[in-house]
Amino acid sequence: MSCWSSFQTCLKQYTDFQGRTRRRCFVEFAFICFILFVIATVLDYFLFNDFMERFTDIPILRRFGPLLMILLVGIGSPILAAITRRLHDAGMSGKWLVLLLVPVLGWIMLLVLTLRPTQPYDNNWGYYNRKPVEIDEQNNSSNYNPFAGDGERPKEESNESLFDDNEEDNNLSREGHL
């Protein structure tokens, strides 16, 4: 999995605040978001700085240019959803997002919480189904999937032998023991 595929997957799950997201997927998504924010900030500075200083009376618009605002509106929901799913994967509620309202200290605390290790078992927010990594030496590839664990619990295989009448049960029922 590449960083770009992690980014695309998190963008597709922009309304999914349920389930879990692995740490690797989250870090790759956050890395690309950071790069996009830096690019938007630099472009805003060079393209719109004079315009923003002359024609804007709103102080927050002087600090955040139009490209950065459009980017924030566009990927704001996927960011919140990815943070919530990452918190779920670490075993915490999405209510910890309230730390975003506390400047600097809350952001640092939320960063630390999102970088906690994955709970290696099922929790309230999803099923843990990470498979061991198998390396195919012939093709130099592995089966690692950073998105494993997202989604539903696999369906249990039906055990039809529990419902089959076997010879011993038939003999016991004929004798009146069942």
KAZI-V266995 format. One record per backbone hydrogen bond with DSSP energy under -0.5 kcal/mol. NH is the residue of the N-H (numbers start at 0). CO is the residue of the C=O. If there is no record, write none. Layout:
BEGIN
nh/co
NH/CO
NH/CO
END
This chain:
BEGIN
nh/co
5/1
6/2
7/3
8/4
9/5
10/6
11/7
12/8
13/10
15/12
16/14
18/124
20/84
21/145
25/21
26/22
27/23
28/24
29/25
30/26
31/27
32/28
33/29
34/30
35/31
36/32
37/33
38/34
39/35
40/36
41/37
42/38
43/39
44/40
45/41
46/42
47/43
48/44
51/47
52/48
53/49
54/50
55/51
56/54
58/56
60/57
61/57
61/58
62/58
63/59
64/62
68/64
69/65
70/66
71/67
72/68
73/69
74/70
75/71
78/74
79/75
80/76
81/77
82/78
83/79
84/80
85/81
86/82
87/83
88/84
89/85
90/87
91/86
95/92
96/93
97/94
98/95
99/96
100/97
101/98
102/100
104/102
105/101
105/102
106/101
107/103
108/104
109/105
110/106
111/107
112/108
113/109
114/110
115/112
118/88
119/117
120/118
122/125
125/122
126/150
128/126
134/132
135/133
135/140
136/134
139/135
140/135
142/133
147/144
149/146
159/157
161/158
162/159
163/159
165/163
169/165
170/166
171/167
172/168
173/169
174/170
175/171
175/172
176/171
177/171
END
